[in-house]
Amino acid sequence: MVTNRLEEITSTQIASIVAKCMIGTGILILPREIAKSTDSPDGWISVILSGLLTLLAGYLVMKLSLLFPKQTIFQYGKTIVGKYLGVLHTLIVIAYFTLSSGYLLRVLGEVIRMYLLEETPMEVTMIAFSTIAVYLTVGGIQPIARFIEFFFPLIIVILLSLIALSFREFEPDNIRPIFGEGGSPIIKGIVPSALSFSGYQIMLILAANVKKPEKAVKSALTGISIVIFLYTMVVIVSIGTLTVEEVKTVTWPTMSVAKDIDLPGGFFERFESFFSVLWVISMYTAFVPYHYVASLGLGELFQKNYRPFAYLLLPFIYMIAMYPKDLDAVFRLGDVVAYYSIFTMIVIPLYLWIIAKMRRLGT
């Protein structure tokens, strides 16, 4: 990039970044969305099928990006379809990651207010969070990658602990019978669960930073596979612990599962508070890459250093976060973000790859 130095990151860091950008709000609300769309205990099968489709889409994103080594979609998009359409793609990607950042910030504020800081105004929490986040954003992708790489194993351990400990209250009958209502409910759950896998498209930008491009595809798909496993298990334990009907009515099913965990000996009397703190760190490691990519896109668009744009974006992200009037409106915003993600996950990568192949562009 002309105005922004290309920093290299490792294959291991790529796997961590991809997984963390996907594990955001989905880990909290996916069980409810699946239960509502399938009205069946077979929703976990929908998650697996959606995950397999996501692996295919992720493979496409990586193959497209590797056609143009050391370039982001902001650059090779212009090569493939020309300057003006390339700029349009850049704007779409910037808008998506900015909108997603606002949504992540609002959900973070809602969860912190409900489970951690009930007396603290949500606005204060969100301003503090975004201000701290921008400090890491302007540091560049290497500090971001190292931060995520450091905390990612801890986040995985906590999620696995949640899954394992929840089996104390798990009722196998809640997820039976398998295929009891045929395949129709499973099919209905594929789209909602697929939308929760959004985030891997960040590789349209970060593939340019990979130190060893030949390992990038495997690393990205490894990150996606981790999320498929975690999402599947979270849906299973949520339904197995709470039942389908209860999951449909609970705002944050995963938090409800954490709340039901009662450890012997009084160790962590409120496991959900401990889980909430780790989830805040998890959200931080998702918010920062989104903010970074949106800022980087603006830097490319105006051929300037991205760092000033990181600060300029904060008021817009905050306004997006504050736009929903209530929690129902927040979830509607989440639906908008999810369906918008189809363009960045599938539509744009697919047709850019087809055109690049037809024109025999790239390596």
C-alpha positions as CSV (number, residue, x, y, z in Angstrom):
1,M,0.0,0.0,0.0
2,V,1.4,3.4,-1.0
3,T,0.5,5.3,2.2
4,N,0.3,2.5,4.8
5,R,3.3,0.1,5.4
6,L,2.4,-3.5,4.9
7,E,3.1,-5.3,8.1
8,E,3.5,-9.1,8.2
9,I,1.7,-11.5,10.4
10,T,2.1,-15.2,10.9
11,S,-0.1,-18.1,9.9
12,T,-1.0,-18.9,13.5
13,Q,-2.0,-15.3,14.0
14,I,-4.3,-15.5,10.9
15,A,-6.1,-18.5,12.4
16,S,-6.6,-16.6,15.7
17,I,-7.8,-13.4,13.9
18,V,-10.3,-15.3,11.7
19,A,-11.8,-17.2,14.6
20,K,-12.0,-14.1,16.8
21,C,-13.6,-12.0,14.2
22,M,-16.3,-14.7,13.8
23,I,-16.8,-15.2,17.5
24,G,-18.5,-12.0,18.5
25,T,-22.2,-11.6,19.3
26,G,-23.0,-14.9,17.7
27,I,-21.7,-16.9,20.7
28,L,-24.4,-15.2,22.8
29,I,-27.4,-15.1,20.4
30,L,-26.9,-18.0,17.9
31,P,-28.8,-20.5,20.1
32,R,-31.9,-18.3,20.2
33,E,-31.8,-17.6,16.5
34,I,-31.5,-21.3,15.7
35,A,-34.2,-22.3,18.1
36,K,-36.6,-19.7,16.7
37,S,-35.9,-20.6,13.1
38,T,-36.0,-24.4,13.5
39,D,-38.4,-24.8,16.4
40,S,-36.6,-28.1,16.8
41,P,-33.8,-29.7,18.8
42,D,-32.0,-30.4,15.5
43,G,-30.7,-26.8,15.2
44,W,-27.1,-28.0,15.9
45,I,-27.2,-29.9,12.6
46,S,-28.1,-26.6,10.8
47,V,-25.0,-25.1,12.4
48,I,-22.7,-27.9,11.1
49,L,-24.2,-27.6,7.5
50,S,-23.8,-23.9,7.6
51,G,-20.2,-24.3,8.8
52,L,-19.4,-26.5,5.9
53,L,-20.8,-23.9,3.5
54,T,-18.7,-21.3,5.3
55,L,-15.6,-23.4,4.8
56,L,-16.3,-23.3,1.0
57,A,-16.9,-19.5,1.1
58,G,-13.8,-19.0,3.2
59,Y,-11.8,-21.0,0.7
60,L,-13.1,-18.8,-2.1
61,V,-12.1,-15.7,-0.2
62,M,-8.6,-17.0,0.3
63,K,-8.1,-18.1,-3.3
64,L,-9.2,-14.8,-4.5
65,S,-6.9,-12.9,-2.2
66,L,-3.9,-15.1,-3.1
67,L,-4.4,-14.3,-6.8
68,F,-3.0,-10.9,-5.8
69,P,-0.3,-11.4,-3.2
70,K,0.5,-8.4,-0.9
71,Q,-2.7,-6.6,-2.1
72,T,-6.0,-6.0,-0.3
73,I,-9.4,-6.0,-1.9
74,F,-9.1,-2.2,-1.8
75,Q,-6.3,-2.5,-4.4
76,Y,-7.0,-5.6,-6.5
77,G,-10.7,-4.8,-6.8
78,K,-9.6,-1.9,-9.0
79,T,-7.4,-4.2,-11.1
80,I,-10.2,-6.6,-11.7
81,V,-13.2,-4.4,-12.4
82,G,-11.7,-0.9,-12.9
83,K,-11.3,2.2,-10.8
84,Y,-14.9,3.2,-10.3
85,L,-16.3,-0.2,-9.5
86,G,-13.3,-0.8,-7.4
87,V,-14.0,2.3,-5.4
88,L,-17.6,1.1,-5.0
89,H,-16.4,-2.2,-3.5
90,T,-14.1,-0.3,-1.2
91,L,-17.1,1.8,0.1
92,I,-19.2,-1.3,0.6
93,V,-16.5,-3.0,2.6
94,I,-15.8,0.1,4.7
95,A,-19.5,0.6,5.4
96,Y,-19.9,-3.1,6.4
97,F,-17.1,-3.0,8.9
98,T,-18.1,0.4,10.3
99,L,-21.7,-0.8,10.7
100,S,-20.5,-4.0,12.3
101,S,-18.3,-2.1,14.7
102,G,-21.3,0.0,15.8
103,Y,-23.4,-3.1,16.4
104,L,-20.6,-4.9,18.3
105,L,-20.2,-1.8,20.5
106,R,-23.9,-1.6,21.3
107,V,-24.2,-5.3,22.2
108,L,-21.1,-5.0,24.4
109,G,-22.8,-2.0,26.2
110,E,-26.0,-3.9,26.7
111,V,-24.3,-7.0,28.1
112,I,-22.0,-5.1,30.4
113,R,-25.0,-3.1,31.8
114,M,-27.0,-6.3,32.4
115,Y,-24.3,-8.5,33.9
116,L,-21.4,-6.4,35.2
117,L,-21.9,-2.6,35.7
118,E,-25.7,-2.2,36.3
119,E,-25.3,1.3,37.7
120,T,-22.9,2.6,35.0
121,P,-24.5,4.5,32.1
122,M,-24.1,2.4,28.9
123,E,-22.8,5.5,27.0
124,V,-19.9,5.8,29.4
125,T,-19.0,2.1,29.0
126,M,-19.1,2.3,25.2
127,I,-17.1,5.5,25.0
128,A,-14.4,4.1,27.3
129,F,-14.3,0.8,25.4
130,S,-14.0,2.5,21.9
131,T,-11.4,4.9,23.2
132,I,-9.2,2.1,24.5
133,A,-9.7,0.1,21.3
134,V,-8.5,2.9,19.1
135,Y,-5.2,2.9,20.9
136,L,-4.6,-0.6,19.7
137,T,-6.0,0.1,16.2
138,V,-3.5,2.9,15.4
139,G,-0.7,0.6,16.5
140,G,-1.1,-1.4,13.3
141,I,-1.9,-5.0,12.5
142,Q,1.1,-6.6,14.2
143,P,0.2,-5.4,17.7
144,I,-3.4,-6.3,17.0
145,A,-2.4,-9.8,15.9
146,R,-0.1,-10.3,18.9
147,F,-2.9,-9.2,21.3
148,I,-5.4,-11.6,19.8
149,E,-2.9,-14.4,19.6
150,F,-2.2,-13.9,23.4
151,F,-5.8,-13.9,24.5
152,F,-7.3,-16.3,22.0
153,P,-6.2,-19.5,23.9
154,L,-7.7,-18.1,27.2
155,I,-11.0,-17.3,25.5
156,I,-11.1,-20.8,24.0
157,V,-10.4,-22.4,27.4
158,I,-13.2,-20.4,29.0
159,L,-15.7,-21.4,26.3
160,L,-14.7,-25.0,26.6
161,S,-15.1,-24.8,30.3
162,L,-18.6,-23.3,29.9
163,I,-19.4,-26.2,27.6
164,A,-18.0,-28.9,29.9
165,L,-19.5,-27.4,33.1
166,S,-22.9,-27.0,31.6
167,F,-23.2,-30.8,31.2
168,R,-23.9,-30.9,34.9
169,E,-27.4,-29.5,34.1
170,F,-27.6,-31.1,30.6
171,E,-30.8,-33.1,29.8
172,P,-30.2,-35.5,26.8
173,D,-33.9,-35.7,26.2
174,N,-33.9,-32.0,25.3
175,I,-32.0,-32.7,22.1
176,R,-34.0,-35.8,21.2
177,P,-35.2,-37.2,18.9
178,I,-32.7,-36.5,16.2
179,F,-34.5,-35.9,12.8
180,G,-37.7,-36.2,14.8
181,E,-39.4,-33.7,12.5
182,G,-37.6,-34.5,9.3
183,G,-35.2,-32.3,7.4
184,S,-37.4,-29.2,7.0
185,P,-36.5,-27.6,10.3
186,I,-32.8,-28.2,9.7
187,I,-33.0,-26.5,6.3
188,K,-34.8,-23.5,7.8
189,G,-31.9,-23.0,10.3
190,I,-29.1,-23.0,7.7
191,V,-29.4,-19.3,6.6
192,P,-29.7,-17.9,10.2
193,S,-26.7,-19.9,11.4
194,A,-24.7,-19.1,8.2
195,L,-25.1,-15.4,8.9
196,S,-23.6,-15.9,12.4
197,F,-20.4,-17.1,10.7
198,S,-19.7,-13.7,9.4
199,G,-16.2,-12.3,10.0
200,Y,-13.9,-14.5,7.9
201,Q,-14.2,-12.0,5.1
202,I,-11.7,-9.9,6.9
203,M,-9.2,-12.0,5.0
204,L,-10.1,-10.0,1.9
205,I,-7.8,-7.4,3.5
206,L,-5.5,-9.3,5.9
207,A,-4.4,-12.0,3.5
208,A,-2.0,-9.3,2.1
209,N,-0.2,-9.3,5.4
210,V,0.5,-13.0,5.7
211,K,4.2,-13.8,6.0
212,K,3.9,-17.2,4.3
213,P,1.0,-17.0,1.8
214,E,1.2,-20.7,1.0
215,K,0.0,-21.5,4.5
216,A,-2.7,-18.8,4.6
217,V,-5.6,-21.0,3.3
218,K,-5.0,-23.7,5.8
219,S,-4.7,-21.2,8.6
220,A,-7.9,-19.4,7.7
221,L,-9.9,-22.6,7.3
222,T,-8.5,-23.8,10.7
223,G,-9.9,-20.7,12.3
224,I,-13.3,-21.2,10.7
225,S,-13.3,-24.9,11.8
226,I,-12.7,-23.9,15.4
227,V,-15.7,-21.6,15.3
228,I,-17.9,-24.4,13.7
229,F,-17.0,-26.7,16.6
230,L,-17.6,-24.0,19.3
231,Y,-20.9,-22.8,17.8
232,T,-22.2,-26.4,17.4
233,M,-21.4,-27.2,21.0
234,V,-22.8,-24.0,22.4
235,V,-26.1,-24.6,20.6
236,I,-26.2,-28.2,21.9
237,V,-25.6,-27.3,25.5
238,S,-27.9,-24.3,25.4
239,I,-30.8,-26.5,24.1
240,G,-29.8,-29.4,26.3
241,T,-29.7,-27.2,29.4
242,L,-32.6,-24.8,28.8
243,T,-34.9,-26.6,26.2
244,V,-35.9,-25.3,22.8
245,E,-38.8,-23.3,24.1
246,E,-36.8,-21.6,26.8
247,V,-33.9,-20.8,24.5
248,K,-36.4,-19.1,22.1
249,T,-37.5,-16.6,24.8
250,V,-34.1,-15.9,26.5
251,T,-32.3,-12.7,25.4
252,W,-28.8,-14.1,25.8
253,P,-29.0,-17.9,26.0
254,T,-25.3,-18.5,26.5
255,M,-25.3,-16.2,29.5
256,S,-28.3,-18.0,30.9
257,V,-26.3,-21.3,30.6
258,A,-23.4,-19.7,32.4
259,K,-25.7,-18.4,35.1
260,D,-27.0,-21.9,35.8
261,I,-23.5,-23.3,36.4
262,D,-22.9,-24.0,40.1
263,L,-19.4,-24.9,40.9
264,P,-18.7,-27.0,44.1
265,G,-17.0,-25.4,47.0
266,G,-18.3,-21.9,46.2
267,F,-15.6,-21.4,43.6
268,F,-16.7,-18.6,41.3
269,E,-20.2,-18.1,42.9
270,R,-21.3,-16.2,39.8
271,F,-19.7,-18.0,36.9
272,E,-21.6,-15.7,34.5
273,S,-19.8,-12.7,35.8
274,F,-16.5,-14.4,35.2
275,F,-17.7,-15.4,31.8
276,S,-18.9,-11.9,31.0
277,V,-15.5,-10.4,31.8
278,L,-13.8,-12.9,29.4
279,W,-16.5,-12.2,26.8
280,V,-15.7,-8.4,27.0
281,I,-12.1,-9.2,26.1
282,S,-13.4,-11.4,23.3
283,M,-15.5,-8.6,22.0
284,Y,-12.5,-6.3,22.2
285,T,-10.5,-8.7,20.0
286,A,-13.3,-8.6,17.4
287,F,-14.0,-4.9,17.5
288,V,-10.4,-3.8,17.0
289,P,-9.8,-5.7,13.7
290,Y,-13.1,-4.5,12.3
291,H,-12.3,-0.9,13.2
292,Y,-8.8,-1.3,11.8
293,V,-10.1,-2.6,8.4
294,A,-12.6,0.2,8.1
295,S,-9.9,2.8,8.8
296,L,-7.5,1.1,6.4
297,G,-10.1,1.2,3.7
298,L,-10.6,5.0,4.2
299,G,-6.8,5.4,4.1
300,E,-6.7,3.6,0.8
301,L,-9.7,5.5,-0.6
302,F,-8.1,8.9,0.1
303,Q,-4.5,7.7,-0.3
304,K,-3.6,8.8,3.2
305,N,-2.3,7.2,6.3
306,Y,-5.1,5.2,8.0
307,R,-4.5,6.4,11.6
308,P,-6.3,9.7,11.5
309,F,-9.4,7.9,10.0
310,A,-9.3,5.5,13.0
311,Y,-10.1,8.5,15.3
312,L,-12.5,10.1,12.8
313,L,-14.6,6.9,12.6
314,L,-15.2,6.7,16.3
315,P,-18.1,9.3,16.4
316,F,-19.8,7.5,13.5
317,I,-19.4,4.1,15.2
318,Y,-20.8,5.6,18.4
319,M,-23.8,7.1,16.6
320,I,-24.5,3.7,15.0
321,A,-24.3,2.0,18.4
322,M,-26.7,4.5,19.9
323,Y,-29.2,4.5,17.0
324,P,-31.3,1.6,18.3
325,K,-33.9,2.8,20.8
326,D,-34.2,-0.5,22.7
327,L,-33.0,-4.1,22.7
328,D,-35.4,-5.2,20.0
329,A,-34.1,-2.5,17.7
330,V,-30.5,-3.7,18.5
331,F,-31.4,-7.2,17.3
332,R,-33.0,-5.7,14.1
333,L,-29.8,-3.8,13.5
334,G,-28.0,-7.2,13.9
335,D,-30.3,-8.6,11.2
336,V,-29.3,-5.8,8.9
337,V,-25.6,-6.3,9.5
338,A,-26.1,-10.1,9.0
339,Y,-27.8,-9.8,5.6
340,Y,-25.4,-7.0,4.5
341,S,-22.6,-9.4,5.2
342,I,-23.8,-11.6,2.4
343,F,-22.3,-9.1,0.0
344,T,-18.8,-9.2,1.6
345,M,-18.9,-12.9,2.4
346,I,-20.1,-14.3,-0.9
347,V,-21.4,-12.0,-3.6
348,I,-18.3,-9.7,-4.1
349,P,-15.6,-12.4,-3.6
350,L,-17.4,-14.8,-6.0
351,Y,-17.9,-12.4,-8.9
352,L,-14.5,-10.8,-8.5
353,W,-12.9,-14.3,-8.6
354,I,-15.0,-15.2,-11.7
355,I,-14.0,-12.0,-13.5
356,A,-10.3,-12.4,-12.5
357,K,-10.3,-15.9,-13.9
358,M,-12.1,-14.9,-17.1
359,R,-9.6,-12.1,-17.6
360,R,-6.7,-14.3,-16.5
361,L,-5.6,-11.8,-13.9
362,G,-3.4,-12.5,-10.9
363,T,-0.9,-15.2,-10.3
